[in-house]
């Protein structure tokens, strides 16, 4: 499939924990090559949507379709095949503290491929190099900064050359400089790898810097109330909640949010 064609289609999705409905009526399309933002206020179900998209929470209703195949209606082996094309960076990075960075990145290669140990070591070095961690193979997570842990987690997420990368609050816990560098890295990897990227975040700087498409989840109505390029939503949306979120309550009276840095121009 070519960049810009539909890659992931979410249709009439309802998500619940028992009888507690978290979200309902979600319908949106993620195109190949998008950096797609799932945004909204805290408690709006952003991470819950992500969990359903990566196969961790079965929807009460609806479909999550990858290249024409419904993840939740697929047979077990088909479902595994779809999920092996995912790379996931969790909010906490989820690195094994007892393993070096190289050993962490090697885990999916050891589990899902038949590569020799020599080839695995080469791939690990390449992935760590791509995220700016060349030479840190033998470091343990406790020996590096929070930003470096995020990048190491990203290297592991990329180990199997995924078609889709998922990020859950990637900037959480990072200082502004580290968050900026991670945003730049996400754009670079999308451009070089041709991957589709799905990001859960409420950070405005990241939303405007990297987002090419988005969905806005409303905590009150428990559904989506807007979708599209975040920059266009800022200019054109008629939904007060969306405007308040994208301007942090300052309204559309200034052009501050449209003074994007060079990162947004790389898309």
Backbone as CSV, one residue per row, in Angstrom:
resi,resn,N_x,N_y,N_z,CA_x,CA_y,CA_z,C_x,C_y,C_z
1,UNK,0.829,-1.203,0.000,0.000,0.000,0.000,0.865,1.255,0.000
2,UNK,0.380,2.314,-0.633,1.107,3.566,-0.724,0.814,4.448,0.489
3,UNK,1.770,5.322,0.784,1.565,6.298,1.844,0.329,7.126,1.540
4,UNK,-0.500,7.353,2.545,-1.714,8.129,2.371,-2.954,7.288,2.194
5,UNK,-2.789,5.989,1.894,-3.944,5.096,1.776,-4.355,4.616,3.169
6,UNK,-5.637,4.255,3.348,-6.084,3.782,4.663,-5.269,2.588,5.152
7,UNK,-4.790,2.690,6.375,-4.009,1.614,6.987,-4.787,0.959,8.126
8,UNK,-5.366,1.821,8.999,-6.153,1.337,10.135,-7.508,2.024,10.091
9,UNK,-8.571,1.230,10.182,-9.922,1.780,10.193,-10.619,1.311,11.469
10,UNK,-11.077,2.260,12.258,-11.847,1.968,13.464,-13.303,2.274,13.163
11,UNK,-14.183,1.276,13.354,-15.595,1.428,12.997,-16.509,1.202,14.195
12,UNK,-17.262,2.218,14.555,-18.328,2.133,15.558,-17.876,1.402,16.825
13,UNK,-16.718,1.794,17.336,-16.106,1.090,18.461,-16.727,1.507,19.787
14,UNK,-17.104,0.523,20.589,-17.558,0.742,21.960,-16.641,-0.037,22.887
15,UNK,-16.131,0.642,23.920,-15.202,0.026,24.859,-15.754,0.138,26.271
16,UNK,-15.662,-0.950,27.012,-16.208,-0.962,28.366,-15.397,-1.895,29.252
17,UNK,-15.432,-1.613,30.540,-14.910,-2.528,31.553,-16.118,-3.034,32.325
18,UNK,-16.542,-4.258,32.035,-17.768,-4.765,32.613,-18.951,-3.966,32.100
19,UNK,-19.769,-3.461,32.994,-20.942,-2.674,32.598,-20.623,-1.178,32.464
20,UNK,-19.373,-0.809,32.757,-18.965,0.594,32.703,-18.459,0.948,31.307
21,UNK,-19.289,1.647,30.535,-18.906,2.039,29.180,-17.927,3.208,29.261
22,UNK,-16.753,3.032,28.672,-15.730,4.066,28.674,-15.901,4.994,27.485
23,UNK,-16.119,4.416,26.300,-16.283,5.178,25.064,-17.232,4.438,24.140
24,UNK,-17.909,5.175,23.273,-18.807,4.532,22.314,-18.797,5.319,21.012
25,UNK,-19.169,4.656,19.930,-19.360,5.325,18.650,-18.107,5.889,18.011
26,UNK,-16.960,5.258,18.243,-15.717,5.761,17.652,-15.559,5.254,16.225
27,UNK,-15.420,6.152,15.273,-15.199,5.798,13.874,-14.190,6.780,13.290
28,UNK,-13.027,6.267,12.907,-12.004,7.120,12.296,-11.050,6.257,11.471
29,UNK,-10.324,6.918,10.577,-9.383,6.236,9.691,-7.985,6.804,9.877
30,UNK,-7.001,5.916,9.981,-5.597,6.297,10.070,-4.931,5.887,8.764
31,UNK,-4.389,6.853,8.047,-3.757,6.564,6.766,-2.309,6.121,6.951
32,UNK,-1.834,5.338,5.999,-0.448,4.882,6.055,0.481,6.096,6.030
33,UNK,1.417,6.121,6.972,2.347,7.242,7.073,1.881,8.367,7.964
34,UNK,0.646,8.286,8.471,0.168,9.292,9.423,0.988,9.270,10.712
35,UNK,1.111,10.428,11.344,1.396,10.480,12.778,0.071,10.888,13.404
36,UNK,-0.640,9.910,13.907,-2.028,10.064,14.333,-2.082,10.275,15.838
37,UNK,-2.725,11.353,16.254,-2.796,11.715,17.671,-4.156,11.334,18.252
38,UNK,-4.144,10.578,19.335,-5.353,10.337,20.126,-5.279,11.302,21.295
39,UNK,-6.167,12.317,21.292,-6.041,13.385,22.278,-7.359,13.634,23.002
40,UNK,-7.244,14.401,24.070,-8.395,14.713,24.902,-7.951,14.886,26.339
41,UNK,-8.873,15.310,27.177,-8.556,15.552,28.584,-8.265,14.243,29.310
42,UNK,-7.625,14.355,30.465,-7.345,13.177,31.281,-8.648,12.484,31.654
43,UNK,-8.624,11.157,31.631,-9.815,10.382,31.966,-10.767,10.178,30.815
44,UNK,-10.367,10.613,29.615,-11.252,10.502,28.455,-11.168,9.188,27.707
45,UNK,-10.280,8.298,28.132,-10.215,6.976,27.520,-9.168,6.819,26.422
46,UNK,-8.201,7.732,26.357,-7.196,7.674,25.290,-6.411,6.361,25.310
47,UNK,-5.895,6.010,26.484,-5.103,4.780,26.585,-5.974,3.540,26.412
48,UNK,-7.251,3.659,26.752,-8.175,2.537,26.558,-8.342,2.232,25.071
49,UNK,-8.442,3.282,24.251,-8.523,3.085,22.804,-7.251,2.402,22.300
50,UNK,-6.112,2.869,22.785,-4.844,2.272,22.377,-4.802,0.788,22.739
51,UNK,-5.258,0.447,23.924,-5.260,-0.952,24.361,-6.090,-1.819,23.424
52,UNK,-7.211,-1.290,22.970,-8.040,-2.055,22.045,-7.366,-2.191,20.685
53,UNK,-6.670,-1.144,20.253,-6.028,-1.166,18.943,-4.844,-2.123,18.890
54,UNK,-4.206,-2.379,20.034,-3.045,-3.275,20.032,-3.381,-4.676,20.522
55,UNK,-4.676,-4.952,20.729,-5.074,-6.316,21.047,-5.141,-6.657,22.510
56,UNK,-5.176,-5.655,23.402,-5.201,-5.927,24.835,-6.585,-5.794,25.460
57,UNK,-7.519,-5.145,24.753,-8.870,-4.978,25.288,-9.870,-5.204,24.172
58,UNK,-10.635,-6.284,24.268,-11.620,-6.593,23.226,-12.792,-5.616,23.320
59,UNK,-13.181,-5.028,22.215,-14.295,-4.073,22.258,-15.627,-4.764,22.525
60,UNK,-16.541,-4.047,23.152,-17.899,-4.537,23.336,-18.627,-4.573,21.999
61,UNK,-18.262,-3.635,21.136,-18.890,-3.523,19.825,-17.903,-2.844,18.885
62,UNK,-18.013,-3.163,17.593,-17.222,-2.457,16.601,-16.012,-3.225,16.108
63,UNK,-15.238,-2.572,15.243,-14.125,-3.233,14.572,-12.868,-2.360,14.597
64,UNK,-11.722,-3.046,14.634,-10.420,-2.406,14.421,-9.785,-3.157,13.259
65,UNK,-9.668,-2.495,12.114,-9.304,-3.165,10.863,-7.917,-2.711,10.400
66,UNK,-7.046,-3.683,10.182,-5.707,-3.419,9.658,-5.614,-3.961,8.240
67,UNK,-5.437,-3.062,7.282,-5.311,-3.465,5.874,-6.407,-4.458,5.476
68,UNK,-7.630,-4.165,5.891,-8.778,-4.978,5.504,-9.086,-6.147,6.412
69,UNK,-8.268,-6.400,7.435,-8.489,-7.534,8.325,-8.893,-7.046,9.718
70,UNK,-10.037,-7.507,10.198,-10.550,-7.120,11.506,-9.779,-7.850,12.596
71,UNK,-9.037,-7.093,13.395,-8.197,-7.682,14.446,-8.995,-8.569,15.379
72,UNK,-10.195,-8.113,15.774,-10.936,-8.841,16.803,-11.829,-9.944,16.258
73,UNK,-11.963,-10.052,14.931,-12.714,-11.161,14.336,-11.781,-12.198,13.727
74,UNK,-10.479,-11.907,13.736,-9.503,-12.795,13.113,-9.283,-14.047,13.959
75,UNK,-8.871,-15.114,13.290,-8.492,-16.327,13.995,-7.221,-16.055,14.801
76,UNK,-6.957,-16.837,15.840,-5.802,-16.573,16.708,-4.484,-16.381,15.962
77,UNK,-4.205,-17.243,14.989,-2.944,-17.125,14.258,-2.920,-15.869,13.398
78,UNK,-4.082,-15.529,12.810,-4.163,-14.295,12.019,-3.984,-13.073,12.913
79,UNK,-4.569,-13.139,14.098,-4.447,-12.038,15.046,-2.983,-11.847,15.458
80,UNK,-2.294,-12.946,15.717,-0.871,-12.855,16.071,-0.061,-12.260,14.933
81,UNK,-0.417,-12.626,13.707,0.283,-12.108,12.535,0.124,-10.592,12.424
82,UNK,-1.089,-10.104,12.699,-1.339,-8.666,12.671,-0.530,-7.973,13.765
83,UNK,-0.546,-8.539,14.960,0.086,-7.901,16.111,1.610,-7.917,16.031
84,UNK,2.159,-8.850,15.285,3.622,-8.878,15.135,4.135,-7.727,14.289
85,UNK,3.215,-7.006,13.641,3.604,-5.836,12.852,3.529,-4.559,13.681
86,UNK,3.287,-4.711,15.002,3.211,-3.577,15.907,4.545,-3.379,16.622
87,UNK,4.851,-2.122,16.912,5.910,-1.779,17.850,5.297,-0.845,18.871
88,UNK,5.545,-1.087,20.163,4.839,-0.343,21.207,5.823,0.251,22.206
89,UNK,5.697,1.560,22.430,6.471,2.232,23.467,5.505,2.633,24.570
90,UNK,5.619,1.976,25.721,4.732,2.265,26.840,5.205,3.505,27.593
91,UNK,4.285,4.091,28.350,4.565,5.342,29.053,5.791,5.231,29.949
92,UNK,5.965,4.092,30.603,7.078,3.909,31.535,8.332,3.352,30.857
93,UNK,8.277,3.179,29.540,9.333,2.549,28.739,9.342,1.029,28.902
94,UNK,8.971,0.543,30.098,8.811,-0.889,30.359,10.064,-1.704,30.046
95,UNK,11.225,-1.126,30.323,12.466,-1.872,30.148,12.670,-2.817,31.323
96,UNK,13.269,-3.977,31.053,13.629,-4.911,32.123,14.862,-4.367,32.829
97,UNK,14.721,-4.062,34.115,15.818,-3.414,34.847,17.037,-4.312,35.003
98,UNK,16.827,-5.627,34.961,17.940,-6.567,35.155,18.699,-6.868,33.869
99,UNK,18.235,-6.290,32.758,18.879,-6.525,31.461,19.525,-5.250,30.949
100,UNK,20.609,-5.395,30.208,21.225,-4.238,29.572,20.316,-3.728,28.463
101,UNK,20.641,-2.560,27.932,19.847,-2.029,26.830,19.879,-2.983,25.641
102,UNK,21.051,-3.524,25.338,21.168,-4.461,24.220,20.308,-5.698,24.452
103,UNK,20.304,-6.197,25.671,19.513,-7.393,25.978,18.021,-7.083,25.900
104,UNK,17.615,-5.885,26.315,16.210,-5.486,26.204,15.770,-5.453,24.751
105,UNK,16.567,-4.832,23.886,16.212,-4.713,22.471,16.236,-6.080,21.783
106,UNK,17.095,-6.969,22.260,17.227,-8.294,21.642,16.034,-9.205,21.930
107,UNK,15.287,-8.926,22.990,14.213,-9.843,23.413,13.229,-10.202,22.301
108,UNK,12.611,-9.233,21.611,11.656,-9.613,20.558,12.311,-10.353,19.399
109,UNK,13.570,-10.044,19.121,14.279,-10.745,18.049,14.515,-12.205,18.429
110,UNK,14.831,-12.449,19.675,15.047,-13.814,20.145,13.749,-14.612,20.178
111,UNK,12.645,-13.917,20.487,11.366,-14.602,20.632,10.679,-14.862,19.303
112,UNK,10.807,-13.941,18.351,9.990,-14.018,17.138,10.761,-14.250,15.842
113,UNK,12.081,-14.390,15.929,12.852,-14.647,14.708,13.780,-15.835,14.908
114,UNK,14.345,-16.302,13.811,15.330,-17.388,13.851,16.734,-16.858,13.574
115,UNK,16.937,-15.570,13.782,18.247,-14.983,13.520,19.301,-15.542,14.466
116,UNK,20.522,-15.649,13.959,21.628,-16.089,14.798,21.962,-15.009,15.816
117,UNK,22.673,-15.388,16.864,23.042,-14.423,17.889,23.884,-13.297,17.304
118,UNK,24.728,-13.622,16.345,25.573,-12.613,15.712,24.725,-11.573,14.968
119,UNK,23.723,-12.048,14.213,22.849,-11.133,13.491,21.986,-10.313,14.440
120,UNK,21.535,-10.948,15.522,20.737,-10.224,16.511,21.549,-9.074,17.096
121,UNK,22.799,-9.325,17.391,23.656,-8.273,17.942,23.830,-7.133,16.948
122,UNK,23.920,-7.459,15.662,24.045,-6.418,14.636,22.780,-5.568,14.554
123,UNK,21.618,-6.246,14.578,20.348,-5.524,14.517,20.177,-4.639,15.748
124,UNK,20.520,-5.169,16.914,20.409,-4.407,18.158,21.261,-3.137,18.095
125,UNK,22.489,-3.277,17.632,23.371,-2.115,17.522,22.805,-1.077,16.550
126,UNK,22.224,-1.552,15.455,21.627,-0.650,14.476,20.455,0.111,15.077
127,UNK,19.557,-0.602,15.769,18.375,0.041,16.337,18.765,1.062,17.410
128,UNK,19.735,0.722,18.247,20.178,1.671,19.265,20.847,2.884,18.620
129,UNK,21.548,2.648,17.536,22.168,3.756,16.805,21.120,4.691,16.225
130,UNK,20.035,4.121,15.704,18.967,4.933,15.107,18.346,5.896,16.102
131,UNK,18.330,5.528,17.374,17.729,6.393,18.391,18.788,7.163,19.184
132,UNK,20.019,7.180,18.672,21.074,7.964,19.298,21.715,7.339,20.514
133,UNK,21.658,6.008,20.606,22.230,5.325,21.771,23.365,4.375,21.395
134,UNK,24.048,4.668,20.306,25.222,3.865,19.948,26.257,3.952,21.067
135,UNK,26.792,2.816,21.460,27.783,2.788,22.530,27.202,2.553,23.906
136,UNK,25.857,2.516,23.988,25.215,2.298,25.287,24.670,0.876,25.445
137,UNK,25.116,-0.024,24.592,24.592,-1.396,24.597,24.674,-2.062,25.960
138,UNK,25.757,-1.825,26.685,25.994,-2.557,27.937,25.524,-1.803,29.181
139,UNK,24.839,-0.686,28.965,24.307,0.064,30.100,22.994,-0.566,30.571
140,UNK,22.729,-0.426,31.874,21.450,-0.867,32.434,20.505,0.335,32.521
141,UNK,19.190,0.093,32.517,18.237,1.204,32.584,18.486,2.166,33.737
142,UNK,18.937,1.662,34.866,19.178,2.516,36.031,20.346,3.468,35.836
143,UNK,21.135,3.230,34.794,22.337,4.028,34.567,22.138,5.139,33.536
144,UNK,20.927,5.279,33.017,20.680,6.280,31.985,19.513,7.181,32.380
145,UNK,19.369,8.298,31.672,18.328,9.279,31.990,16.953,8.821,31.502
146,UNK,15.925,9.567,31.922,14.564,9.244,31.500,14.387,9.325,30.000
147,UNK,14.962,10.366,29.387,14.868,10.506,27.942,15.550,9.370,27.211
148,UNK,16.682,8.922,27.741,17.409,7.803,27.131,16.619,6.499,27.278
149,UNK,15.925,6.350,28.404,15.090,5.155,28.594,13.984,5.111,27.546
150,UNK,13.377,6.285,27.270,12.333,6.342,26.235,12.900,5.913,24.892
151,UNK,14.103,6.406,24.574,14.714,6.066,23.293,15.090,4.595,23.229
152,UNK,15.536,4.042,24.358,15.842,2.607,24.390,14.571,1.782,24.192
153,UNK,13.479,2.236,24.817,12.195,1.561,24.622,11.749,1.632,23.177
154,UNK,12.031,2.767,22.534,11.690,2.924,21.121,12.536,1.994,20.257
155,UNK,13.805,1.844,20.589,14.664,0.924,19.847,14.116,-0.492,19.921
156,UNK,13.640,-0.882,21.101,13.049,-2.220,21.240,11.749,-2.319,20.450
157,UNK,10.952,-1.246,20.460,9.701,-1.252,19.699,9.959,-1.417,18.202
158,UNK,11.109,-0.941,17.736,11.450,-1.013,16.315,12.186,-2.293,15.926
159,UNK,12.456,-3.147,16.886,13.326,-4.302,16.643,12.867,-5.169,15.478
160,UNK,11.571,-5.350,15.333,11.036,-6.250,14.304,10.575,-5.496,13.056
161,UNK,11.059,-4.258,12.888,10.681,-3.438,11.734,9.164,-3.352,11.574
162,UNK,8.466,-2.845,12.585,6.996,-2.822,12.553,6.446,-1.882,11.504
163,UNK,5.231,-2.194,11.039,4.519,-1.299,10.131,3.857,-0.163,10.899
164,UNK,3.539,-0.418,12.173,2.839,0.569,12.987,3.529,0.705,14.336
165,UNK,3.823,1.945,14.719,4.408,2.224,16.026,3.363,2.913,16.904
166,UNK,3.200,2.409,18.123,2.248,2.973,19.075,3.012,3.586,20.253
167,UNK,2.626,4.804,20.626,3.256,5.496,21.744,2.190,5.895,22.749
168,UNK,2.374,5.517,24.011,1.442,5.901,25.064,2.107,6.981,25.917
169,UNK,1.655,8.231,25.751,2.190,9.387,26.482,3.727,9.393,26.451
170,UNK,4.331,9.471,25.266,5.787,9.372,25.170,6.553,10.469,25.893
171,UNK,5.938,11.658,26.049,6.648,12.772,26.686,6.468,12.807,28.200
172,UNK,5.665,11.902,28.735,5.392,11.904,30.178,6.691,11.759,30.972
173,UNK,6.891,12.674,31.917,8.056,12.596,32.778,9.330,13.176,32.201
174,UNK,9.262,13.697,30.969,10.456,14.245,30.329,10.509,15.761,30.471
175,UNK,11.714,16.307,30.555,11.877,17.746,30.536,11.607,18.244,29.118
176,UNK,11.356,19.553,28.930,11.000,20.068,27.601,12.021,19.763,26.514
177,UNK,13.299,19.807,26.827,14.327,19.539,25.821,14.278,18.085,25.371
178,UNK,14.175,17.165,26.337,14.101,15.744,25.998,12.830,15.432,25.221
179,UNK,11.723,16.078,25.592,10.459,15.869,24.887,10.568,16.356,23.449
180,UNK,11.212,17.497,23.254,11.422,18.048,21.912,12.259,17.092,21.066
181,UNK,13.324,16.562,21.640,14.195,15.634,20.911,13.450,14.352,20.557
182,UNK,12.577,13.883,21.460,11.807,12.678,21.166,10.812,12.940,20.030
183,UNK,10.187,14.114,20.024,9.290,14.475,18.926,10.042,14.456,17.592
184,UNK,11.228,15.040,17.568,12.028,15.059,16.345,12.364,13.640,15.898
185,UNK,12.689,12.794,16.869,13.038,11.411,16.554,11.846,10.666,15.959
186,UNK,10.646,10.902,16.489,9.442,10.259,15.967,9.233,10.619,14.502
187,UNK,9.401,11.902,14.173,9.246,12.342,12.783,10.304,11.704,11.889
188,UNK,11.546,11.700,12.356,12.634,11.119,11.570,12.404,9.644,11.288
189,UNK,11.952,8.922,12.299,11.721,7.489,12.127,10.534,7.226,11.202
190,UNK,9.474,8.035,11.331,8.351,7.879,10.421,8.813,8.093,8.981
191,UNK,9.620,9.121,8.761,10.077,9.432,7.413,11.026,8.373,6.860
192,UNK,11.925,7.865,7.703,12.927,6.916,7.221,12.390,5.494,7.112
193,UNK,11.502,5.116,8.030,10.990,3.741,8.046,9.671,3.590,7.284
194,UNK,8.982,4.710,7.041,7.695,4.638,6.367,6.600,4.047,7.231
195,UNK,6.797,4.078,8.542,5.823,3.483,9.454,4.650,4.434,9.696
196,UNK,3.520,3.861,10.097,2.389,4.621,10.600,2.586,4.749,12.102
197,UNK,2.351,5.948,12.652,2.602,6.198,14.074,1.307,6.638,14.744
198,UNK,0.981,6.005,15.868,-0.200,6.363,16.656,0.280,6.802,18.037
199,UNK,-0.080,8.022,18.427,0.430,8.601,19.672,-0.716,9.037,20.577
200,UNK,-0.727,8.538,21.800,-1.641,9.038,22.833,-0.920,10.152,23.569
201,UNK,-1.486,11.353,23.563,-0.845,12.461,24.273,-1.833,13.591,24.499
202,UNK,-1.541,14.415,25.512,-2.281,15.658,25.722,-1.331,16.841,25.678
203,UNK,-0.068,16.594,25.275,0.942,17.650,25.214,0.775,18.464,23.929
204,UNK,0.400,19.737,24.064,0.149,20.564,22.889,1.375,20.707,22.002
205,UNK,2.551,20.865,22.606,3.758,21.038,21.798,3.959,19.850,20.871
206,UNK,3.728,18.650,21.371,3.878,17.452,20.543,2.757,17.345,19.518
207,UNK,1.546,17.650,19.938,0.403,17.533,19.038,0.613,18.378,17.784
208,UNK,1.012,19.623,17.965,1.192,20.513,16.815,2.485,20.252,16.060
209,UNK,3.507,19.763,16.757,4.795,19.540,16.105,4.800,18.307,15.228
210,UNK,4.117,17.243,15.652,4.245,15.982,14.924,2.938,15.479,14.313
211,UNK,1.789,15.920,14.805,0.516,15.327,14.379,0.093,15.712,12.969
212,UNK,-0.228,14.719,12.160,-0.776,14.977,10.822,-2.255,14.628,10.758
213,UNK,-2.749,13.936,11.775,-4.146,13.507,11.824,-4.463,13.247,13.291
214,UNK,-5.738,13.236,13.644,-6.052,13.067,15.065,-7.516,12.720,15.272
215,UNK,-7.802,12.314,16.511,-9.179,12.182,16.979,-9.229,12.792,18.377
216,UNK,-10.330,13.505,18.679,-10.494,14.133,19.984,-11.590,13.407,20.751
217,UNK,-11.239,12.909,21.930,-12.180,12.171,22.772,-12.713,13.082,23.874
218,UNK,-14.020,13.083,24.038,-14.672,13.936,25.023,-15.063,13.127,26.251
219,UNK,-14.563,13.539,27.396,-14.790,12.794,28.629,-16.251,12.845,29.071
220,UNK,-16.988,13.896,28.721,-18.375,14.042,29.173,-19.342,13.179,28.366
221,UNK,-19.233,13.228,27.044,-20.147,12.458,26.197,-19.638,11.051,25.902
222,UNK,-18.390,10.771,26.312,-17.781,9.457,26.124,-17.739,9.031,24.660
223,UNK,-17.442,9.967,23.810,-17.301,9.648,22.391,-16.355,10.655,21.750
224,UNK,-16.098,10.501,20.473,-15.259,11.449,19.750,-16.114,12.619,19.270
225,UNK,-15.554,13.825,19.346,-16.321,14.981,18.884,-15.580,15.745,17.788
226,UNK,-14.397,15.256,17.383,-13.663,15.888,16.290,-12.600,14.935,15.781
227,UNK,-12.240,15.103,14.514,-11.167,14.312,13.913,-10.543,15.116,12.786
228,UNK,-9.251,14.904,12.553,-8.575,15.587,11.464,-7.230,16.140,11.888
229,UNK,-6.572,16.853,10.980,-5.289,17.493,11.264,-5.467,18.465,12.435
230,UNK,-4.666,18.347,13.501,-4.838,19.240,14.654,-4.768,20.719,14.300
231,UNK,-3.935,21.078,13.336,-3.805,22.476,12.948,-5.098,22.986,12.310
232,UNK,-5.725,22.129,11.489,-6.998,22.512,10.880,-8.108,22.577,11.923
233,UNK,-8.061,21.663,12.889,-9.064,21.698,13.953,-8.963,23.004,14.733
234,UNK,-7.748,23.463,14.984,-7.559,24.715,15.702,-8.198,25.878,14.960
235,UNK,-8.079,25.861,13.641,-8.582,26.959,12.827,-10.067,26.860,12.513
236,UNK,-10.565,25.626,12.376,-11.883,25.434,11.789,-12.934,24.799,12.696
237,UNK,-12.521,24.157,13.780,-13.487,23.429,14.604,-14.524,24.358,15.211
238,UNK,-15.753,23.877,15.284,-16.845,24.625,15.906,-17.110,24.129,17.334
239,UNK,-16.324,23.153,17.779,-16.526,22.570,19.103,-15.741,23.353,20.160
240,UNK,-16.426,24.004,21.091,-15.725,24.775,22.132,-14.719,23.947,22.931
241,UNK,-15.061,22.690,23.227,-14.149,21.854,24.011,-12.844,21.603,23.263
242,UNK,-12.938,21.427,21.956,-11.743,21.193,21.143,-10.873,22.440,21.133
243,UNK,-11.505,23.616,20.939,-10.762,24.876,20.913,-10.135,25.151,22.276
244,UNK,-10.885,24.927,23.347,-10.336,25.130,24.688,-9.128,24.235,24.926
245,UNK,-9.222,22.981,24.485,-8.119,22.046,24.670,-6.893,22.482,23.876
246,UNK,-7.108,22.851,22.611,-5.987,23.176,21.722,-5.380,24.550,21.996
247,UNK,-6.072,25.372,22.779,-5.527,26.698,23.131,-5.329,26.829,24.630
248,UNK,-5.598,25.741,25.348,-5.535,25.752,26.816,-6.407,26.864,27.398
249,UNK,-7.605,27.009,26.758,-8.596,27.934,27.279,-8.413,29.379,26.882
250,UNK,-7.423,29.679,26.020,-7.155,31.071,25.638,-7.941,31.505,24.400
251,UNK,-8.617,30.566,23.736,-9.402,30.922,22.564,-8.549,31.117,21.327
252,UNK,-9.239,31.441,20.229,-8.552,31.557,18.940,-8.228,33.015,18.596
253,UNK,-7.893,33.806,19.588,-7.679,35.233,19.344,-6.251,35.564,18.952
254,UNK,-5.335,34.574,19.099,-3.941,34.821,18.728,-3.467,33.728,17.805
255,UNK,-2.315,33.946,17.228,-1.710,32.953,16.338,-0.599,32.177,17.024
256,UNK,-0.565,32.219,18.358,0.530,31.574,19.076,0.662,30.102,18.721
257,UNK,-0.463,29.397,18.632,-0.402,27.967,18.378,0.038,27.653,16.953
258,UNK,-0.030,28.652,16.074,0.327,28.401,14.681,1.773,28.755,14.383
259,UNK,2.516,29.224,15.396,3.929,29.515,15.215,4.734,28.236,15.438
260,UNK,4.547,27.262,14.553,5.189,25.960,14.713,6.669,26.064,14.426
261,UNK,7.446,25.162,15.030,8.864,25.158,14.732,9.145,24.303,13.520
262,UNK,10.393,24.102,13.203,10.774,23.430,11.970,10.367,21.975,11.953
263,UNK,10.035,21.397,13.108,9.661,19.987,13.122,8.411,19.744,12.288
264,UNK,7.418,20.632,12.401,6.164,20.441,11.673,6.347,20.579,10.182
265,UNK,7.384,21.303,9.762,7.625,21.496,8.332,8.250,20.271,7.678
266,UNK,8.717,19.336,8.497,9.341,18.133,7.952,8.320,17.120,7.478
267,UNK,7.037,17.350,7.813,6.027,16.338,7.481,5.635,16.411,6.034
